[in-house]
């Protein structure tokens, strides 16, 4: 509206200058011609300025969920974050710089690990966030401090009450606008819609707040005008998926990793990119517009924390991650109790990228071969699915099943006999052999 009003106003001024410049007066003609040129320049500059001000595309458009033990078949809470970011290279890192050791998801170029974008610690406390675009604007000069807040929380929090205390102590100096999702080893599961000076708790264990025991957040908060945020289509898509899974008692960490996180259904248009018909092979073009799905061009990683039931050993707290573009990567678990020797596929020193993330981004390039203009808004579906079965999403799920076949029997054994660090380290070595071998065999990576 502002752009249209100002444009019309200046266009009228320019038209008047044209009329005046037609007067039979040489001096007036020169003056009016100069005025016309100046006003034209002002008009174009104003157009540019107002266009920039009108653009408000969010940089971090994550899809997340907090699921209490009330909603899961095994009674264990789950934390999910499908992360979107402008930083495509992500990796894991083990930290022991606080009260509790922890594992965090970080940007590969964050050499010090100052910002954590999701994580879990040795006390069974886990945290993630989604940026909110309808919360109160920052009251301080600080901004985008969510990663640092989560770092602090992992260092010192054992329960969701500890996290509340952290928020209380940082009031008016947080520099955040976010929906923080947390679970702990005592059954706690909640969202905190948080700005600089206040926060609102949404408890997944409270039937009044969460009738089915789970909560979903994309990029808006419920404590403000919900028409001013982002991610409404992704929210509805996730809600539809979760409601059905809950009704069928299938709301598990495997469902989230394998179904919800790789979902390609668009709840507004009814489009499902997983459904045939397919073109013959990945060598053909089958481009389709790719916006407002759970997966987006800016999707960079996923975490799913499969927590522990009250009274269960926190050593069993399992942190699953998908590094890179989720449609071109696989899920791999780690445990804080196993110590600082994480799988080499998931880590890298300094600012270097993790090997699995590199592999994923190589495959992602096949999905989005056009980078100029609006090219990244279009995905070549033939690379994911085709008639002869060579699509990335026809191959990777089978590779990922191999990870679950390694992990699931061991988790059953641990729940009976206790966690064993040696078993976890042995699995890490299996992952580091299995992943590159599988990607080499299927995609020709060397």
C-alpha positions in Angstrom: 0.0 0.0 0.0 2.8 2.4 0.9 4.6 1.6 -2.3 1.5 2.2 -4.4 0.6 5.5 -2.8 4.1 7.0 -3.1 4.5 5.8 -6.7 1.2 7.4 -7.8 2.1 10.6 -6.1 5.5 10.9 -7.7 4.1 9.9 -11.1 1.7 12.8 -10.8 4.5 15.2 -10.0 6.5 14.0 -13.0 3.5 14.4 -15.3 3.0 18.0 -14.1 6.7 18.7 -14.9 6.1 17.4 -18.4 3.2 19.8 -18.8 5.1 22.8 -17.5 8.1 22.0 -19.7 5.9 22.4 -22.7 5.4 26.1 -21.9 7.0 28.4 -24.6 9.6 29.8 -22.4 13.3 28.7 -22.9 14.3 29.4 -19.3 11.3 27.6 -17.9 11.8 24.8 -20.4 15.3 24.2 -19.1 14.3 24.4 -15.5 11.4 22.1 -15.9 13.5 19.6 -17.8 16.0 19.5 -15.0 13.2 19.1 -12.5 11.8 16.2 -14.4 15.1 14.4 -14.4 15.6 15.0 -10.7 12.1 13.8 -9.8 12.6 10.7 -12.1 15.7 9.8 -10.2 14.0 10.3 -6.8 11.1 8.1 -8.1 13.4 5.2 -9.0 15.4 5.5 -5.8 12.2 5.5 -3.7 10.9 2.5 -5.6 14.1 0.6 -4.7 14.0 1.7 -1.1 10.3 0.7 -0.6 10.8 -2.6 -2.4 13.7 -3.5 0.0 11.6 -2.5 3.0 8.7 -4.5 1.8 10.7 -7.7 1.5 10.6 -9.7 4.7 11.5 -13.2 3.7 12.6 -15.2 6.8 16.1 -16.6 6.8 15.4 -19.4 9.2 12.2 -21.2 8.5 12.3 -24.4 10.5 9.6 -27.0 11.2 9.6 -28.3 14.7 7.7 -30.4 17.3 7.7 -31.3 21.0 6.1 -34.6 21.7 5.4 -35.8 25.3 5.5 -39.4 26.4 1.7 -39.2 26.5 1.6 -39.2 22.7 4.2 -41.9 21.9 3.7 -45.6 21.9 6.7 -46.3 24.1 6.1 -43.4 26.6 9.3 -41.6 25.7 9.3 -37.9 24.7 10.6 -36.8 21.3 12.1 -33.5 20.0 12.2 -32.7 16.3 13.7 -29.9 14.3 13.8 -29.7 10.6 16.3 -26.9 10.2 16.3 -24.3 7.5 19.2 -21.9 7.2 21.4 -20.0 4.7 24.3 -22.0 6.1 24.1 -25.3 4.2 27.1 -27.0 5.9 26.2 -28.4 9.3 28.0 -30.8 11.6 28.0 -32.2 15.2 30.4 -31.4 18.0 30.9 -32.8 21.5 31.4 -30.2 24.2 32.5 -30.5 27.9 32.7 -26.8 28.7 29.8 -26.7 31.2 28.2 -28.5 34.1 27.0 -31.2 31.7 28.8 -32.5 28.6 26.6 -32.2 25.5 26.4 -32.8 21.8 25.3 -29.9 19.6 24.4 -29.2 16.0 26.5 -26.3 14.7 27.3 -24.5 11.5 30.4 -25.9 9.9 32.0 -22.5 9.7 31.5 -21.9 13.5 35.0 -23.0 14.5 34.5 -22.3 18.2 31.0 -23.8 18.5 29.6 -20.6 20.0 26.1 -21.2 18.7 24.2 -24.5 19.0 21.1 -25.0 16.8 19.9 -28.1 18.6 21.5 -30.4 21.2 21.2 -32.8 24.1 23.3 -33.2 27.3 24.4 -35.9 29.7 21.5 -35.0 32.1 18.9 -35.9 29.4 18.0 -32.3 28.7 17.5 -31.4 25.0 16.7 -28.2 23.3 16.0 -26.8 19.8 14.3 -23.7 18.4 12.4 -22.2 15.5 12.6 -18.5 14.7 9.4 -16.7 15.2 8.4 -13.7 13.0 5.4 -12.4 14.9 6.8 -11.9 18.4 7.6 -8.5 19.9 10.7 -6.8 18.4 13.9 -6.8 20.3 14.2 -4.3 23.1 18.0 -4.4 23.1 20.7 -4.0 20.5 21.3 -7.7 20.7 19.7 -9.9 18.1 19.9 -13.5 16.8 21.2 -14.8 20.1 19.1 -18.0 19.9 22.2 -20.2 19.3 24.0 -18.8 22.3 21.0 -19.2 24.6 20.8 -22.9 23.6 24.5 -23.3 24.2 24.1 -21.9 27.7 21.1 -24.1 28.3 22.9 -27.3 27.4 25.8 -26.3 29.6 23.8 -25.9 32.7 20.2 -27.2 32.5 19.0 -30.5 33.8 15.2 -29.9 33.7 12.8 -27.6 31.9 12.5 -25.7 35.2 16.2 -25.0 34.9 15.6 -23.6 31.5 12.9 -21.4 32.9 15.3 -20.1 35.5 17.8 -19.3 32.7 15.2 -17.3 30.8 14.2 -15.5 34.0 17.8 -14.5 34.6 18.3 -13.1 31.1 15.1 -11.0 30.8 15.5 -7.8 28.8 18.9 -8.9 27.4 18.2 -12.1 25.5 18.2 -10.8 21.9 15.8 -13.5 20.7 12.5 -14.0 19.0 12.0 -17.8 19.1 9.9 -20.8 20.0 12.3 -22.9 22.1 11.4 -26.6 22.4 12.7 -28.6 25.3 12.4 -32.1 26.8 14.1 -33.6 29.9 14.6 -37.0 31.5 11.8 -36.4 34.0 9.0 -36.3 31.4 9.1 -32.6 30.8 8.2 -31.5 27.3 7.3 -27.9 26.4 7.6 -24.9 24.1 8.7 -21.4 25.3 7.6 -18.6 23.0 10.3 -16.1 23.9 11.3 -12.6 23.2 13.6 -10.1 25.0 11.5 -9.5 28.1 8.9 -12.3 28.3 8.1 -15.9 27.6 5.0 -18.0 27.5 5.1 -21.7 28.3 3.1 -24.3 26.3 3.2 -27.6 28.2 2.9 -30.8 26.0 1.8 -32.7 29.1 -1.1 -30.3 29.8 -4.3 -31.6 28.1 -5.6 -28.0 28.1 -2.7 -26.9 26.1 -1.9 -30.0 24.2 -5.0 -32.4 23.9 -3.0 -35.1 22.1 0.3 -34.7 23.9 2.2 -33.0 21.1 2.9 -29.4 20.0 4.1 -28.1 16.6 5.8 -24.8 15.8 7.0 -23.4 12.5 7.7 -19.7 12.3 4.9 -18.0 14.2 3.9 -18.0 17.8 0.5 -18.3 19.3 0.9 -15.5 21.9 0.9 -12.8 19.2 -1.1 -12.0 16.0 -0.8 -15.4 14.3 -1.4 -13.8 10.9 2.0 -12.0 11.0 4.4 -14.9 10.9 5.4 -17.6 8.5 5.1 -21.3 8.0 1.3 -21.8 8.1 1.3 -24.3 5.3 4.1 -26.3 6.8 2.3 -26.2 10.1 -0.9 -27.6 8.6 1.0 -30.3 6.7 2.7 -31.4 9.9 -0.5 -31.3 11.9 -2.2 -33.5 9.4 0.7 -36.0 9.5 0.9 -36.0 13.3 -2.8 -36.4 13.9 -3.0 -39.5 11.7 0.1 -41.0 13.2 -1.1 -40.3 16.7 -4.5 -41.9 16.0 -2.7 -45.0 14.6 -0.3 -45.1 17.6 2.6 -44.6 15.2 4.0 -41.3 16.4 7.6 -42.6 16.9 11.1 -41.3 16.2 11.2 -43.5 13.2 8.0 -42.1 11.8 9.4 -38.6 12.2 12.7 -39.4 10.6 11.5 -41.5 7.7 8.0 -40.1 7.0 7.4 -36.6 8.4 10.9 -35.2 7.9 11.0 -36.4 4.2 7.4 -35.5 3.5 6.6 -34.0 0.1 2.9 -33.2 0.6 1.7 -29.7 0.2 -1.3 -29.1 2.4 -2.6 -26.1 0.5 -2.5 -27.4 -3.0 -2.9 -31.1 -2.2 0.2 -31.9 -4.3 2.2 -34.9 -3.2 5.5 -35.1 -5.1 6.0 -38.7 -3.9 3.1 -40.0 -5.9 3.3 -41.2 -9.5 3.3 -40.7 -12.4 7.1 -40.5 -12.8 9.2 -39.9 -15.8 11.4 -42.8 -17.0 14.8 -41.9 -15.5 16.8 -39.3 -13.6 18.2 -38.1 -17.0 14.9 -36.5 -17.9 13.5 -33.2 -16.7 10.5 -33.2 -14.3 10.7 -29.8 -12.7 8.1 -28.7 -10.2 7.7 -25.6 -8.1 9.2 -26.3 -4.6 8.0 -23.8 -2.0 6.2 -24.3 1.3 6.8 -28.0 1.7 8.4 -29.2 4.9 11.5 -29.8 2.8 12.7 -26.6 1.0 15.8 -25.6 -0.8 17.0 -24.0 2.4 16.6 -27.2 4.5 20.1 -27.9 5.9 19.7 -30.6 8.6 17.4 -32.5 10.9 17.6 -33.6 14.5 15.3 -36.0 16.4 16.0 -36.6 20.1 14.4 -39.9 21.3 14.3 -39.2 25.0 14.0 -41.5 28.0 11.0 -42.4 30.1 11.0 -41.2 33.7 13.3 -43.5 35.8 15.2 -44.8 32.7 18.9 -44.2 32.4 19.8 -40.9 30.7 22.6 -42.8 28.9 19.9 -44.1 26.6 18.9 -40.6 25.4 19.5 -40.9 21.6 20.3 -38.0 19.4 19.5 -38.7 15.7 20.8 -36.3 13.0 20.4 -35.9 9.3 23.2 -33.7 8.1 22.7 -31.8 4.8 19.6 -31.7 2.7 17.3 -34.2 4.3 16.1 -35.6 1.0 19.7 -36.5 0.0 21.0 -37.7 3.4 20.4 -40.3 6.0 19.7 -40.4 9.7 22.6 -41.4 12.1 22.4 -41.6 16.0 24.8 -40.6 18.7 24.9 -40.8 22.5 26.4 -38.3 24.9 27.3 -41.2 27.2 29.6 -42.5 24.6 31.9 -39.6 25.0 33.7 -37.3 22.6 34.5 -39.9 19.9 31.7 -39.2 17.5 31.4 -40.8 14.1 33.8 -39.2 11.7 31.1 -38.9 9.1 29.3 -36.4 11.3 32.2 -34.2 12.5 35.1 -32.1 11.2 37.8 -30.0 12.8 37.9 -26.2 12.8 35.7 -24.8 10.0 35.7 -27.8 7.8 32.5 -29.6 6.7 31.4 -33.0 7.8 31.8 -35.8 5.3 28.1 -36.9 5.3 27.0 -33.3 4.8 29.4 -32.9 1.8 27.9 -36.1 0.3 24.4 -34.8 0.8 25.1 -31.5 -0.8 26.6 -33.1 -3.9 23.4 -35.0 -4.4 21.4 -31.9 -3.7 23.0 -30.2 -6.7 21.4 -32.9 -8.9 18.0 -32.0 -7.5 18.5 -28.2 -8.1 20.7 -28.0 -11.2 19.5 -24.4 -12.0 21.1 -21.8 -9.7 20.5 -18.6 -11.6 17.4 -16.4 -11.1 14.6 -18.4 -9.4 16.1 -21.7 -10.4 16.4 -22.9 -6.8 12.6 -22.7 -6.4 12.3 -25.6 -8.8 13.3 -29.2 -8.0 13.8 -31.8 -10.6 11.6 -34.6 -9.3 13.1 -37.1 -11.7 16.3 -37.1 -9.6 14.3 -38.2 -6.6 11.8 -40.6 -8.2 11.6 -42.2 -11.6 10.1 -45.3 -13.2 13.3 -47.3 -13.3 13.9 -46.8 -9.5 17.2 -44.9 -9.6 15.9 -41.8 -7.8 17.7 -40.6 -4.7 14.6 -41.1 -2.6 14.2 -44.6 -4.0 17.8 -45.5 -3.0 18.6 -43.6 0.3 15.7 -45.1 2.3 17.2 -48.5 1.8 20.7 -47.3 2.9 19.1 -45.7 6.0 17.3 -49.0 6.8 20.8 -50.4 7.2 21.5 -47.9 10.0 18.3 -48.9 11.8 19.2 -52.5 11.5 22.5 -51.8 13.3 21.0 -49.6 16.0 17.6 -51.1 16.9 18.7 -54.5 18.3 21.4 -52.7 20.4 18.8 -50.3 21.9 16.6 -53.2 22.9 19.6 -54.9 24.5 20.7 -51.7 26.4 17.2 -51.2 27.8 17.4 -54.6 29.3 21.0 -54.7 30.4 22.2 -51.1 30.4 24.1 -48.8 28.1 27.6 -49.9 27.1 30.0 -47.3 25.7 32.1 -49.9 23.9 29.0 -51.0 22.0 28.3 -47.4 20.9 31.8 -46.8 19.7 31.7 -50.1 17.8 28.5 -48.9 16.1 30.2 -45.6 15.2 32.9 -47.5 13.4 30.3 -49.5 11.6 28.6 -46.2 10.5 31.9 -44.8 9.3 32.5 -47.8 7.1 28.9 -48.4 6.0 28.0 -44.8 4.9 30.9 -44.0 2.5 30.7 -47.6 1.1 27.0 -47.2 0.4 27.2 -43.8 -1.2 30.2 -44.9 -3.3 28.3 -48.0 -4.5 25.0 -46.2 -5.3 26.2 -42.8 -6.4 29.7 -43.2 -7.6 31.3 -41.1 -4.9 35.0 -41.6 -4.4 
